[in-house]
Amino acid sequence: MDLIGRVKAIILKPKDTWEQIRREEAAIKDLYTSYAAILAIIPPAATFIGWSVVGMSFMGFSYRMPFASGISYAVFHYVLSLIGIYVVAFVIDMLAPKFGSRKNMINAMKVAVYANTPNWIAGILFIIPSLSPIVMVASLYSLYLFYVGLPVLMETPKEKIMGYIIVVIIACIIVFYLTGMIARIVIPGKGMMMP
């Protein structure tokens, strides 16, 4: 399936799409190169535009992140987000036996990659910094995709689905929160007054 078709399918018809994804042959490299690496660039690129080109306004003051800091932050955040996807997949796979699920790193990677689709697509809203809270709402749909996809791909027994999903969601939140924090710490971005 093409990239745009898969994005539409996972967002609009997740239950059918997870079944299709389960049957597909895939390699971790392919999941990265043909899907994650392409979509994961949207939030950092949009954040760069929003912070360094458009700028932010607060209480009558406008600020812009210096161009070099904005680029550095975007590149670093992009790399960390791709690493974060692998860490989440690793956690999904590592926890599988504890929840009666089948250990399968490829399927764990499929869950981690495809469930993040709404986050990546909604990341375009970072172009206008005041719209960034809407991205948090899109994150809730990503949680729903985890809820629907995890039991299908990891073959989780019904009685253990909720515990597995809750632990994985907590792990995801921690991984992506730490990713953002590390990027902010490593790349200082003091704002500059806009002209």
C-alpha positions in Angstrom: 0.0 0.0 0.0 1.2 3.5 -0.8 2.1 5.9 2.0 -1.0 8.2 1.6 -3.3 5.2 1.3 -1.9 3.7 4.5 -2.2 6.9 6.4 -5.8 7.3 5.3 -6.6 3.7 6.1 -5.1 3.6 9.6 -6.8 6.8 10.5 -10.2 6.1 8.9 -10.5 2.3 9.1 -8.2 1.2 11.9 -9.8 -2.2 12.7 -9.7 -3.4 9.1 -6.2 -1.9 8.6 -4.7 -3.6 11.6 -5.8 -6.9 10.3 -4.3 -6.2 7.0 -1.0 -5.0 8.6 -0.8 -8.2 10.7 -0.8 -10.3 7.5 1.8 -8.1 5.7 5.5 -9.2 5.5 7.7 -6.4 6.7 11.2 -5.6 7.9 12.1 -3.0 10.5 14.2 -1.2 7.9 11.2 -1.0 5.6 8.9 0.3 8.3 11.4 3.1 8.9 12.4 4.0 5.4 9.0 3.8 3.7 6.8 5.2 6.5 8.3 6.4 9.8 11.2 8.4 8.5 8.9 10.2 6.0 6.1 11.1 8.4 8.3 11.7 11.5 9.8 14.7 9.7 6.5 16.6 9.8 6.5 17.7 13.5 10.1 18.8 13.7 9.9 20.7 10.3 6.7 22.3 11.3 8.1 23.3 14.7 11.1 24.8 13.0 8.9 26.9 10.8 6.6 27.9 13.7 9.4 28.8 16.1 12.0 30.3 13.8 10.0 31.7 10.9 6.5 32.5 12.1 7.5 33.1 15.8 5.4 33.0 19.0 3.5 35.8 20.7 2.7 36.0 24.4 1.2 39.0 26.2 2.0 41.4 23.5 5.6 40.3 23.0 6.7 38.3 20.0 9.6 35.9 19.9 11.4 33.9 17.3 13.9 31.1 18.0 17.3 31.8 16.3 17.5 30.1 12.9 20.5 27.9 13.8 18.9 26.8 17.1 15.7 26.0 15.3 17.4 23.8 12.7 19.5 22.1 15.3 16.4 21.4 17.4 14.4 20.0 14.4 17.2 17.7 13.4 17.9 16.5 16.9 14.2 16.0 17.6 13.7 14.1 14.4 16.5 11.7 15.2 15.3 11.2 18.8 11.7 10.5 17.6 12.9 7.7 15.3 14.9 6.3 18.2 11.9 6.7 20.4 9.8 4.6 18.0 12.3 1.7 18.3 12.4 2.0 22.1 8.6 1.8 22.2 8.6 -1.3 19.9 11.3 -2.8 22.1 9.1 -2.2 25.2 6.0 -3.7 23.5 8.0 -6.8 22.5 9.7 -7.1 25.9 6.4 -6.9 27.8 4.6 -9.3 25.5 5.1 -12.5 27.5 4.1 -10.8 30.8 0.7 -10.2 29.3 0.3 -13.6 27.6 1.1 -12.1 24.2 3.3 -13.4 21.4 6.8 -12.0 21.3 7.4 -10.6 17.8 9.6 -7.5 17.3 8.4 -6.9 13.7 4.8 -6.8 14.9 5.8 -4.6 17.9 7.5 -2.2 15.5 4.3 -2.2 13.3 2.3 -1.2 16.3 4.7 1.5 17.4 5.0 3.0 13.8 1.4 2.9 12.6 -0.2 4.0 15.9 1.9 7.2 15.8 0.4 8.2 12.4 -2.1 10.8 13.9 0.7 12.4 16.0 2.9 12.9 12.9 0.1 14.1 10.6 -1.2 16.6 13.3 2.3 17.8 13.8 1.8 20.0 10.7 -0.1 22.3 13.1 3.1 23.3 14.8 3.6 25.7 11.9 1.3 28.0 13.9 2.5 27.7 17.5 -0.9 28.7 19.0 -2.4 25.6 17.4 0.0 23.2 19.0 -2.6 22.1 21.7 -4.6 20.5 19.0 -1.7 18.1 18.4 -2.3 16.8 22.0 -5.9 16.0 21.0 -4.6 14.0 18.0 -2.4 12.1 20.5 -5.5 10.7 22.0 -6.4 9.1 18.7 -2.9 7.5 18.6 -3.8 6.0 22.0 -7.0 4.6 20.4 -4.9 3.1 17.6 -2.7 1.4 20.2 -5.8 0.1 21.9 -7.1 -1.4 18.7 -3.8 -2.6 17.1 -1.9 -4.0 20.0 -4.1 -7.0 20.7 -4.3 -7.8 17.0 -0.6 -7.8 16.2 0.7 -9.1 19.5 -2.1 -11.7 19.9 -3.0 -10.6 23.4 -5.6 -12.6 25.3 -8.8 -10.5 26.0 -8.4 -10.6 29.7 -4.9 -9.1 29.6 -5.5 -6.4 26.9 -6.2 -3.5 29.2 -3.2 -4.0 31.4 -0.8 -4.4 28.4 -2.2 -1.3 26.7 -2.0 0.8 29.9 1.7 -0.2 30.5 2.6 0.4 26.8 0.8 3.8 26.8 2.7 4.9 29.9 5.9 3.8 28.3 5.1 5.7 25.2 4.3 8.9 27.1 7.6 8.6 29.1 9.7 7.9 26.0 8.2 10.8 24.0 8.2 13.2 26.9 11.9 12.4 27.5 12.6 12.8 23.8 11.2 16.3 23.8 13.0 17.2 27.1 16.3 16.0 25.8 16.0 18.0 22.6 15.2 21.1 24.6 18.1 20.6 27.0 20.7 19.8 24.3 19.6 22.5 21.9 19.2 25.8 23.8 16.7 28.0 22.0 16.3 31.4 23.7 13.8 33.5 21.7 14.7 36.6 20.0 12.5 39.6 19.7 10.8 39.8 16.3 11.2 43.0 14.4 
